[in-house]
């Protein structure tokens, strides 16, 4: 069965270009030209991934991302932006996008990134890595891609989940941002590692008791990040 991709862009030339290249790559594609149309397509087309322009009529890309994630919809989103300003890229990630590309971009590179996302989503872990992982109060089930923290289910985007899983499988090791890019995203960002920092911030908001004073995901100065076993809380120690 073909994966379905929803392209949301109000520039006809971009939509036509993406429609052609994505269909050539074997995907089923539908194009819409404004943000509000996304929510109708979710019911009828049911996309497996959304390519979403930042600047859109009726509802911009940030608003679309924010609404989707607020409703618990974790469909992968690649944000397109004509802005070179880093703050615009970060705004997309902050509102729930998994990745971004700056216009003008290579359609072949977009196809490659989409293939990476789908490959990672459908691949089962090796048999020896299918057992649930317990790290402090964090529990991951790799087969079902489920996470609980303090026995409560946590909703993570696909990239947030993959980042947490990668950190757990390399717990105790200081990992550079470049190592995290290669291990989680499978490609390079030409030195732009801010995407890692944004996803780490999102993870901390969801799993830490206090994101400003994290117990689990520690910042290693001049290096990157490390997942550390937290000290036992009084309630835990009393058990």
C-alpha positions in Angstrom: 0.0 0.0 0.0 1.3 3.4 -0.9 2.1 6.0 1.8 -0.1 9.1 1.5 1.5 12.5 1.6 -0.4 15.8 2.0 1.3 18.8 0.4 0.2 22.1 1.8 1.5 25.1 -0.1 -0.2 28.1 -1.7 2.4 28.4 -4.5 1.1 26.4 -7.5 4.6 25.9 -8.9 5.8 24.3 -5.7 2.8 22.1 -5.4 3.1 20.9 -9.0 6.8 20.2 -8.5 6.3 18.2 -5.3 3.3 16.4 -6.7 5.3 15.2 -9.6 8.4 14.2 -7.7 6.6 12.5 -4.8 4.4 10.5 -7.2 7.5 9.5 -9.1 8.9 8.2 -5.9 5.8 6.0 -5.4 3.7 8.0 -3.0 0.0 8.9 -3.2 -0.2 12.7 -3.1 -2.8 15.3 -2.5 -2.2 19.1 -2.6 -4.1 21.8 -0.8 -3.4 25.5 -0.7 -4.4 26.7 2.8 -4.0 25.6 6.4 -7.6 25.1 7.2 -8.0 22.5 4.4 -5.6 20.2 6.3 -8.2 19.2 8.8 -10.7 18.1 6.2 -8.0 16.0 4.5 -7.2 14.3 7.8 -10.7 12.8 7.7 -10.9 12.0 4.0 -7.4 11.4 2.7 -5.7 10.4 6.0 -2.1 11.3 5.2 0.8 9.4 6.6 3.0 12.6 6.4 2.4 16.3 5.8 4.7 18.6 3.9 3.6 22.0 5.3 4.5 25.5 4.1 5.1 28.1 6.9 3.3 31.0 5.2 -0.3 30.0 4.3 -3.6 31.8 3.9 -6.4 31.3 6.5 -4.2 29.4 8.9 -0.4 29.5 8.8 1.9 26.5 9.2 2.6 27.2 12.8 -1.0 27.3 13.7 -1.6 24.1 11.8 1.2 22.4 13.7 0.0 23.7 17.1 -3.5 22.6 16.5 -2.5 19.1 15.3 -0.2 18.5 18.2 -2.8 20.0 20.7 -5.3 17.4 19.4 -2.8 14.6 20.0 -2.2 14.0 16.2 1.4 12.9 15.8 1.5 12.6 12.0 5.1 13.5 10.9 5.4 17.0 9.6 8.2 18.5 7.4 7.9 22.3 7.4 8.9 24.4 4.4 10.0 27.9 4.9 11.3 30.7 2.6 12.9 32.3 5.6 16.6 31.9 6.3 16.2 33.3 9.8 17.0 30.6 12.4 14.1 31.9 14.6 11.6 30.9 11.9 13.0 27.4 11.6 12.9 27.0 15.4 9.4 28.3 15.6 8.3 25.4 13.4 10.1 22.9 15.5 8.7 24.5 18.7 5.2 24.1 17.4 5.6 20.4 16.6 7.3 20.0 13.2 9.7 17.0 13.0 11.9 18.6 10.3 12.2 21.6 8.1 13.6 22.6 4.7 14.4 26.1 3.4 13.2 27.2 0.0 14.5 26.8 -2.6 15.3 23.2 -1.9 16.0 20.0 -3.9 12.9 17.8 -4.4 15.2 14.8 -4.3 16.5 15.8 -0.9 12.9 16.1 0.3 12.1 12.7 -1.0 15.2 11.3 0.7 14.1 12.8 4.1 10.6 11.4 3.7 12.0 8.0 2.9 14.1 8.2 6.1 11.0 9.0 8.2 9.0 6.2 6.8 11.8 3.7 7.0 12.3 4.5 10.7 8.6 4.3 11.4 8.1 0.9 9.9 11.3 -0.8 11.0 11.0 -3.1 13.9 14.0 -3.2 16.3 16.3 -6.2 16.2 14.9 -9.1 18.3 17.3 -8.4 21.1 16.2 -4.8 21.3 12.4 -5.4 21.4 12.1 -5.8 25.1 10.7 -2.8 27.1 13.4 -0.5 28.4 13.2 0.8 32.0 15.3 3.8 32.9 14.4 5.3 36.3 10.7 6.2 36.0 10.8 6.1 32.2 9.5 3.0 30.4 9.7 2.5 26.6 8.1 -0.3 24.6 10.0 -0.4 21.3 7.6 -2.7 19.6 4.5 -0.5 20.3 6.5 2.7 20.3 4.9 3.6 23.6 6.4 5.6 26.5 5.2 5.9 30.1 6.7 8.2 32.7 5.8 7.7 36.4 3.3 5.1 35.1 1.5 7.6 32.9 1.4 7.4 29.1 3.3 10.3 27.4 2.5 11.4 23.9 5.7 12.0 21.8 6.1 13.0 18.2 8.0 10.3 16.1 11.2 12.2 16.4 10.9 12.9 20.1 10.3 9.1 20.6 13.3 8.2 18.5 15.5 10.7 20.3 14.5 9.4 23.7 15.1 5.8 22.6 18.5 6.7 21.2 19.4 8.4 24.5 18.2 5.4 26.5 20.2 2.9 24.4 23.3 5.1 24.9 22.6 6.0 28.6 25.5 7.2 30.6 27.4 8.4 27.5 27.9 12.0 26.5 26.6 12.4 23.0 27.5 15.3 20.7 24.7 17.1 18.8 26.2 15.7 15.6 26.1 12.2 16.9 22.4 12.7 17.8 21.7 14.1 14.3 23.3 11.1 12.7 21.7 8.6 15.0 18.2 10.0 15.0 17.7 11.9 11.8 20.1 9.9 9.6 21.4 12.9 7.7 23.4 16.1 8.3 22.2 19.6 8.8 25.3 21.3 7.5 26.3 22.3 11.0 22.8 23.5 12.1 22.4 21.4 15.3 19.7 23.6 16.8 17.1 21.0 15.8 18.5 18.7 18.5 18.3 21.4 21.2 14.6 22.0 20.4 13.7 18.4 20.5 15.7 17.9 23.8 13.7 20.9 25.2 10.4 19.2 24.2 11.4 15.9 25.8 12.4 17.6 29.0 9.0 19.4 29.1 7.3 16.0 28.8 9.4 13.6 31.0 11.1 15.8 33.6 9.5 16.8 36.9 11.2 20.2 36.4 12.5 20.9 32.9 14.7 23.7 34.2 16.5 21.3 36.5 16.4 18.0 34.6 17.0 14.7 36.4 17.4 12.6 33.3 18.6 14.5 30.2 21.7 16.4 31.3 23.5 19.0 29.3 27.2 18.3 28.9 28.9 21.6 28.3 30.7 22.0 25.0 29.6 18.5 24.0 25.9 17.8 23.9 23.6 15.7 26.1 23.6 12.6 28.3 20.8 10.5 29.8 21.7 9.9 33.4 20.0 7.7 36.1 18.3 10.1 38.5 18.9 10.1 42.2 16.1 8.3 44.1 13.3 10.5 45.4 12.3 10.2 49.1 9.1 8.4 48.1 11.0 5.9 46.0 13.7 5.4 48.6 11.1 4.6 51.2 9.7 1.7 49.2 
